[in-house]
Amino acid sequence: MSIDEDRAVKAAQDTVVRETDNGYRVLGSPDKSVTHQHDIDRIPEKDVTQEMLSETGENPESWLMYGGGYEQHRYTTCDIITPDNVGDLELEYEMRVGAGSSMEGTPLIIPGDPPIMYQSNGPNHVKAIDPREADVLWSYTYAVPSDVVLCCDDNNRGVAVWKDKIYMATLDSGVVALNRYTGEEEWYTSTADHERGYSATWAPIVHDGTVYTGSAGGEYGVRGFHTALNAETGEEKWFTRTCPEEEWVGDSINQAAGTNWMTATFDEERNRLYLPIGNPGPDFDGSVRPGPNRNTCGTLCLDAETGEHLWFHQESPHDVWDYDSACPRVLIKDLEIEHRNQTKDVVVDAGKTGWAYTVDAETGELIERSEPGIQQLNMFGMIPHIDEGRRGTFMPGGMGGNDWQPPSYSPENRLIYYKMHNNAQEAWWRFEDFEEGKKYWGGILEDETEDMPDDYNGHIASISAIDPATGERVWRDWIDGETYLWGGTMTTATGLMFAGTQNGNMIAYDGATGDRLWEFDCGDKPISGDPVSWYDPGTEKQYVAIQIGGSGWLRRGPRDDRLVVFSMSA
């Protein structure tokens, strides 16, 4: 059956997002969720075990979770594509997924004969695909309530898999479990009231029968949380607020924000979660929330069994610049820090400030703050009040630095790779009364400004390689274009690093030097997705796949609905 006749695709196409004074609103969603089955008998019935999940980072045939593994390295042990032969990498195929809203996701690959890909995009649309033949086996669209409000877009960045189910966060702040063989709903759990302003856009993770998922909606004065659900039933195991009530002044805790709107990193050895944490609320008016606003704009470590707070590292205390620290954390075991004569397990992230922070995985103590990946001009200057007649241009602006874009790590090169924005914005603060379910920014953020700082170099973005042990920026590639640079990166066992750009170019870098070894023009649409790779013993090929289409900061970049797959024979 043609995908043009797919009811779930049609339901996703009919679901649109419109900008309003209160953010973005979902319209036209189906009354009930829709599953359309095409050829489900081709899906091998082999459940995904915990052993498979724990070892996926070392298995070249699989990519079983958002970050390529619990440690979020986005690294493949496939070794067919090398720096010497990557110039021969060819387009295997491109396919239309039929629903071209936000295309910021990471597909999963479950090994088998054939392997099965689970590919998702906005608005809460997911497919099972035979990646050998580019055939859709089933598709599903979740019925998003029409009163959901979103700050930025109807993103869905991926799914999680365990046993016979896949798990998708839903825009109304829930998690839906689907039978991965049939695409039919098994259960749904709401984690918070979407009418209050909560939402969910990230890929959950699953470990040992527990689904871990977080919170979004910081622009609506919500309170951030993380929660654990039973993977079989959806029942809540624990629920933890990110911000400690005893360290906030007055009733400001009730609109504290501090959401963790990207995927958690799991430390199997310590049984811990490392969470990226966003801005305090309201974003720009710090007068109503005195103090450092603990547990915002940084990394929160939780006990995975109980949800207990263990430590927090803050990057922007009392933040009034919207400097979320949103990207997934990278856990590196036994990192040699030669200049300190230490070997430590570390957690590394780069927030919107443009620095990468290496902290001790055990204690959260800062070890190194890197050289910046972008320019930092008028940074941390006070935001003027809207009535003062002054301009408050600062750089990086509210989109970062590094926003949600997931980094990758190369064990061979011992480098982490970040995409960063290099652009200024203007902001003003003002007093706003809090109203539940309404935007609560405490000011105005201009997406563009003509009043650029004098020392601005004119480049809108960069891709940088950072040494997490020393903080050295080893190399940097400035990227120019008409819009911002979104999407993630990926590393390989042969020392390559793959990344897409907002100009539609797919690039393979020499991860050690930053030299461009291969480029492919995917057209004029931005690449906002994240590359993945796998080896298929049935075809004896290594594949690299990525989603094409714009999204990101306030729905920037023209839409597309393509999945592009490259290959090389062994």
C-alpha positions in Angstrom: 0.0 0.0 0.0 1.3 3.5 -0.9 2.2 5.8 2.0 -0.2 8.3 0.4 -3.0 6.0 1.6 -1.6 5.7 5.1 -4.2 7.0 7.6 -1.6 7.7 10.3 0.4 9.8 7.9 -2.7 11.7 6.8 -3.6 12.3 10.5 -0.1 13.8 11.0 -0.3 15.9 7.9 -3.7 17.3 9.1 -2.2 18.2 12.5 -0.7 21.8 12.2 0.9 24.2 14.6 -0.1 27.8 14.6 1.7 30.7 16.3 -0.5 32.6 18.8 0.2 35.3 21.5 0.6 32.4 23.9 3.1 30.4 21.9 2.4 27.7 19.4 -0.9 25.7 19.4 -1.6 22.3 17.9 -4.7 22.2 15.6 -6.3 19.5 13.5 -5.1 16.6 15.5 -7.2 13.4 15.3 -9.8 12.7 17.9 -8.3 9.3 18.6 -4.7 8.1 17.9 -4.3 6.3 14.6 -2.3 3.2 13.8 -1.9 2.0 10.2 -0.3 -1.4 9.5 1.3 -2.2 6.2 3.5 -5.3 6.4 4.0 -6.1 10.1 4.9 -9.7 9.4 8.3 -8.6 8.2 9.3 -7.4 11.7 11.3 -10.2 13.5 9.7 -11.0 16.8 12.8 -10.8 19.0 12.4 -8.8 22.2 15.1 -6.2 23.1 16.7 -7.3 26.3 18.5 -5.2 29.0 21.7 -6.9 27.9 21.2 -5.6 24.4 20.6 -2.1 25.6 23.6 -2.1 27.9 25.9 -3.3 25.0 24.4 -1.3 22.2 27.3 1.2 22.2 29.7 -1.7 21.3 27.4 -3.5 18.8 27.9 -2.2 15.3 24.6 -3.7 14.2 22.4 -1.6 16.5 21.5 1.9 17.7 19.1 1.2 20.5 18.7 4.5 22.2 18.7 8.3 21.5 22.4 8.8 22.4 23.7 5.6 20.9 24.1 4.2 24.4 23.4 5.2 28.0 26.6 7.3 28.2 25.4 9.5 25.2 28.5 9.1 23.1 26.7 9.0 19.8 29.4 6.6 18.7 29.4 3.6 16.4 31.9 0.8 16.3 31.2 0.2 12.6 34.6 0.5 10.8 33.9 0.0 7.1 33.8 3.8 6.4 37.2 5.2 7.1 39.0 8.5 6.5 40.7 6.9 3.5 37.5 5.7 1.8 34.8 8.1 3.0 35.0 10.0 -0.2 33.3 6.9 -1.9 30.3 7.0 0.5 27.2 6.9 -1.7 23.5 7.7 -1.4 21.7 4.4 -0.9 18.2 6.0 -1.0 16.0 8.8 0.2 12.5 8.3 1.3 9.5 10.5 2.1 8.1 9.9 5.5 5.0 11.8 4.6 4.6 14.0 7.7 7.1 16.8 7.4 6.8 18.8 10.6 9.8 19.0 13.0 12.5 16.7 11.9 14.8 16.8 14.9 14.8 13.1 15.7 17.3 10.2 16.1 16.1 6.9 14.5 16.7 3.7 16.3 18.0 0.5 14.7 17.1 -2.9 16.1 19.3 -5.7 14.6 17.6 -8.6 12.8 16.8 -10.0 9.4 15.8 -7.5 8.4 16.9 -4.8 10.9 14.0 -2.5 11.9 14.2 1.3 12.1 11.9 3.3 14.4 11.8 6.8 13.1 9.8 9.7 14.6 9.1 13.3 14.0 6.6 16.0 14.9 3.7 16.0 15.7 4.1 12.7 17.7 4.4 10.6 14.6 6.4 7.3 14.5 7.1 4.6 11.9 8.5 1.1 11.8 10.7 0.9 8.6 12.6 -1.8 6.9 15.8 0.2 6.2 17.0 -2.3 3.6 14.1 -1.6 1.3 12.9 1.8 2.6 9.5 0.3 3.2 7.1 1.4 5.9 5.8 -1.5 8.0 3.5 0.4 10.3 2.9 4.0 11.3 1.3 5.8 14.2 0.1 9.3 15.1 -0.8 10.3 18.6 -4.0 12.4 19.2 -2.5 15.6 20.6 -5.1 17.6 22.5 -6.0 20.9 20.8 -5.3 23.0 23.9 -1.6 22.0 24.1 0.7 25.1 24.1 4.3 25.0 23.1 7.0 27.6 23.3 8.8 26.6 20.1 7.6 23.7 18.0 5.9 20.3 17.9 9.2 18.5 18.2 9.6 14.8 18.8 13.3 13.8 19.0 13.0 10.0 19.2 11.7 7.0 21.0 13.0 4.4 23.5 12.8 0.6 23.1 12.6 -2.3 25.6 11.4 -5.9 25.1 8.3 -5.7 22.8 7.5 -2.0 23.2 8.7 1.4 22.1 8.0 4.5 24.2 7.4 8.0 22.9 7.0 11.3 24.9 3.8 13.1 23.9 3.3 16.8 23.4 0.7 16.9 26.2 3.4 15.9 28.8 2.9 12.1 28.7 4.4 8.9 27.6 2.7 6.4 25.2 3.9 2.8 24.9 3.4 1.0 21.6 3.7 -2.6 20.6 6.8 -2.4 18.5 5.6 -5.3 16.2 2.1 -3.9 15.5 2.2 -0.2 16.3 -0.8 -0.5 18.6 -1.1 1.3 21.9 -0.3 -0.6 25.1 -0.7 2.2 27.6 -0.5 5.9 28.1 0.5 7.9 31.2 0.2 11.6 31.7 3.1 13.0 33.8 1.7 16.5 34.3 -1.2 18.8 33.4 -0.6 20.2 29.9 -3.2 22.9 30.5 -0.8 24.3 33.1 1.8 24.6 30.3 3.7 21.3 30.6 4.8 19.5 27.4 7.3 16.8 26.3 9.5 16.6 23.2 12.6 14.4 24.0 13.3 10.7 23.7 12.8 8.8 27.0 15.3 6.2 28.2 14.6 2.7 29.6 16.7 0.8 32.0 15.8 -2.5 33.7 12.1 -2.1 33.2 11.9 1.6 34.2 11.1 4.5 31.8 12.7 7.8 32.7 11.1 11.0 31.4 11.3 14.7 32.3 9.5 18.0 32.0 9.2 20.9 29.6 7.3 24.2 29.6 9.7 26.5 31.4 8.3 29.5 29.5 5.0 29.0 31.2 6.0 29.2 34.8 5.8 25.4 35.5 7.9 23.5 38.1 10.5 21.1 36.6 10.5 17.5 37.5 11.8 14.1 36.5 9.8 10.9 36.9 10.2 7.1 36.6 7.5 4.8 35.2 7.0 1.1 35.2 7.8 0.1 31.6 5.2 -2.7 31.5 2.3 -0.8 33.0 3.1 3.0 32.9 2.6 3.3 36.7 4.6 5.9 38.4 7.6 4.7 40.5 8.8 8.0 41.7 8.4 11.7 41.0 11.1 14.3 41.9 11.0 18.1 41.6 14.2 19.5 40.2 14.4 22.7 42.4 14.7 22.4 46.2 12.0 24.4 47.9 14.1 25.3 50.9 16.6 27.2 48.7 14.1 29.5 46.9 12.7 32.7 48.3 9.0 33.1 49.2 6.6 31.5 46.7 8.9 31.8 43.7 9.3 28.1 43.8 5.8 27.7 42.4 6.9 29.1 39.1 10.6 28.0 39.4 10.8 26.3 35.9 14.1 24.4 36.0 12.7 21.8 33.6 14.8 19.1 32.1 13.5 19.0 28.5 16.1 16.7 27.0 17.1 13.1 27.4 18.8 11.9 30.6 22.2 10.1 30.7 22.3 6.9 32.7 25.3 5.7 34.8 24.9 1.9 35.1 27.8 1.6 37.5 26.5 4.1 40.0 22.8 3.7 39.1 22.5 7.4 38.6 20.9 9.8 36.2 22.5 13.0 34.9 19.9 15.5 33.8 20.2 18.7 31.7 18.3 21.5 33.5 16.9 24.7 31.9 16.2 28.3 32.9 14.5 29.6 36.0 11.0 31.2 35.7 10.3 33.8 34.6 13.1 33.9 32.1 14.1 37.6 32.2 12.7 39.1 35.4 15.0 38.1 38.2 13.4 40.5 40.7 10.7 38.1 41.6 13.1 35.2 42.3 16.0 36.5 44.4 19.1 34.4 45.1 21.0 32.0 42.9 17.8 30.0 41.9 19.4 26.7 42.7 19.1 23.7 40.4 18.6 25.8 37.2 20.9 26.1 34.2 23.1 23.2 34.9 23.4 19.5 35.6 21.4 17.6 38.2 22.4 14.1 39.4 19.7 11.8 40.8 19.6 8.4 42.3 17.9 6.3 39.6 16.2 4.0 42.1 14.7 6.7 44.4 14.9 10.0 42.5 16.9 11.5 45.4 19.0 14.6 44.7 22.7 13.7 44.8 24.5 16.8 43.4 24.0 19.8 41.1 26.5 21.9 39.1 25.2 25.3 38.1 26.5 27.3 35.0 24.5 30.5 35.2 23.3 31.4 38.7 20.3 33.8 39.0 20.0 33.5 35.2 18.2 36.3 33.3 19.6 35.5 29.8 17.6 32.3 29.1 20.9 30.3 29.3 19.3 26.8 29.5 21.7 24.0 29.8 19.7 21.6 27.7 21.9 19.2 25.7 22.3 15.6 26.8 25.3 15.0 29.2 28.2 12.9 28.0 29.5 10.4 30.6 33.2 9.4 30.1 34.7 6.7 32.1 38.3 6.7 33.3 39.2 10.0 31.6 43.0 10.7 31.9 43.5 14.2 33.1 47.3 14.3 32.8 47.9 17.9 33.9 46.1 17.1 37.2 47.6 13.6 37.4 44.1 12.2 37.7 41.9 9.6 36.1 38.3 10.2 36.7 34.8 9.4 35.5 33.4 12.7 34.3 30.2 14.2 33.0 30.6 16.8 30.3 28.1 19.3 28.8 28.1 22.6 26.9 25.2 24.9 27.7 24.0 28.1 26.1 26.9 30.0 27.6 29.2 28.5 24.9 31.6 26.8 27.3 31.9 23.1 27.9 32.0 22.0 31.5 33.8 18.8 32.8 32.7 17.8 36.2 33.4 14.9 38.5 30.7 12.2 38.0 30.9 11.3 41.7 30.6 14.7 43.3 29.7 17.2 40.5 32.8 19.3 41.3 34.0 21.3 38.3 37.3 20.0 36.9 37.6 22.1 33.7 35.7 24.9 31.9 36.7 24.9 28.2 37.6 27.6 25.8 34.4 29.0 24.2 33.1 27.4 21.0 31.6 30.8 19.9 32.1 34.5 20.6 31.0 35.8 24.0 30.2 39.6 23.6 28.4 41.7 26.2 27.9 38.4 28.0 26.3 38.5 31.5 25.5 42.2 31.2 22.4 43.3 33.0 19.2 43.1 31.0 17.5 46.5 30.9 14.0 47.2 31.9 11.7 47.7 29.0 10.9 51.3 30.1 14.5 52.5 30.3 15.0 53.0 26.6 18.2 51.1 26.6 19.1 48.1 24.4 20.3 44.9 25.9 22.2 43.1 23.1 24.2 40.1 24.4 26.0 37.1 22.8 25.4 34.3 22.8 21.7 35.1 22.7 18.9 33.0 24.2 19.3 30.3 21.6 22.9 29.7 22.8 25.8 28.6 22.4 24.7 25.1 22.5 21.0 24.5 22.9 19.4 21.0 22.7 21.8 19.9 19.9 23.3 16.6 21.1 27.1 16.3 21.0 29.2 13.2 20.3 32.3 11.8 21.8 35.2 10.0 20.1 37.1 7.6 22.3 39.8 7.4 19.6 40.4 11.1 19.4 39.3 11.8 23.0 37.3 14.8 21.8 33.7 16.0 22.2 32.0 17.7 19.2 29.5 20.5 19.7 27.3 22.5 17.3 26.9 26.1 18.6 25.1 29.2 17.6 27.1 32.4 17.2 24.5 35.1 17.2 23.3 38.0 19.4 19.9 38.8 20.7 18.2 41.6 22.5 16.1 41.2 25.7 14.2 43.5 28.1 12.7 42.6 31.5 9.4 43.7 32.8 7.0 42.7 35.6 4.3 40.3 34.6 1.6 38.7 36.7 1.7 34.9 36.6 -1.4 33.3 35.0 -1.5 29.5 34.9 -1.1 28.2 31.3 0.1 31.5 29.9 3.5 32.6 28.8 5.5 33.8 31.8 8.7 35.2 30.3 9.0 38.4 32.5 10.1 40.3 29.4 10.8 40.3 25.7 13.4 38.5 23.6 14.0 39.7 20.1 14.9 36.8 17.8 17.0 39.1 15.6 18.8 42.4 16.2 20.4 45.0 14.0 22.5 46.2 16.9 25.2 43.6 16.7 28.2 44.0 18.9 31.2 45.8 17.3 33.4 42.7 17.4 30.9 40.3 15.9 32.7 38.2 13.2 29.7 37.6 11.0 29.5 33.8 11.4 26.2 32.5 12.5 27.4 29.1 13.8 30.3 26.8 14.5 31.2 23.1 14.9 33.9 22.7 17.5 36.0 19.9 18.9 36.7 20.2 22.7 39.2 18.2 24.7 37.2 17.4 27.9 40.4 16.8 29.9 42.0 20.1 29.3 39.2 22.3 28.0 41.2 23.1 24.9 39.2 23.9 21.7 41.2 21.7 19.4 39.6 22.9 16.1 36.6 24.9 15.0 34.7 25.1 11.7 32.7 28.3 11.2 29.3 27.6 9.5 27.5 30.4 7.6 23.9 30.4 6.5 20.5 32.1 6.6 19.4 30.4 9.8 20.7 28.6 12.8 22.6 25.3 13.0 20.6 22.5 14.6 20.8 18.7 14.9 23.5 16.5 16.4 26.8 14.9 15.5 28.1 11.3 15.4 31.5 9.7 15.7 32.9 6.4 14.4 35.5 3.9 15.4 37.7 5.0 12.5 37.9 8.5 13.8 35.3 10.2 11.6 32.7 12.7 12.8 29.5 13.2 10.8 27.3 16.4 11.0 24.6 18.0 8.9 24.2 21.8 8.5 21.4 24.3 8.1 22.4 24.6 4.4 21.5 21.0 3.6 25.0 19.7 3.6 26.0 16.4 5.1 29.7 16.5 6.1 32.2 13.8 7.3 35.1 15.4 9.2 38.5 14.0 10.2 37.6 14.1 13.9 41.2 14.8 14.9 41.9 17.7 12.6 38.6 19.1 11.5 39.4 18.6 7.8 36.3 18.0 5.7 36.8 14.7 4.0 33.4 14.2 2.3 30.3 16.4 1.6 27.0 15.6 0.2 24.4 18.2 -0.9 21.0 17.1 0.4 19.2 20.1 -1.1 18.3 23.5 0.2 16.4 22.3 3.3 18.1 22.4 6.7 19.3 19.2 8.4 17.9 19.4 11.9 18.2 15.6 12.7 20.9 13.5 14.2 23.0 11.0 12.2 23.1 7.3 13.2 25.0 4.4 11.7 24.8 0.6 11.7 26.1 -2.5 9.9 23.7 -4.9 8.3 25.3 -8.4 7.9 22.5 -9.3 5.4 23.8 -6.7 2.9 27.4 -6.4 4.2 27.1 -2.7 4.2 27.6 0.1 6.7 24.8 2.7 6.7 24.5 6.3 7.8 21.0 7.8 8.1 19.7 11.3 8.9 16.4 13.2 8.8 16.1 16.3 6.6 13.9 19.3 7.4 14.0 22.6 9.4 12.9 23.2 12.9 14.6 24.5 16.0 14.4 28.0 17.5 10.8 29.2 16.8 10.3 27.0 13.8 13.2 28.2 11.8 14.0 26.8 8.4 11.8 25.4 5.6 10.1 22.0 6.2 10.9 18.7 4.6 9.9 15.1 5.2 12.9 13.1 4.0 15.0 10.3 5.5 18.3 10.1 3.7 20.4 7.0 3.9 24.0 6.5 2.7 26.0 3.3 2.5 29.3 1.6 1.8 30.0 -2.1 1.1 32.5 -4.1 3.2 
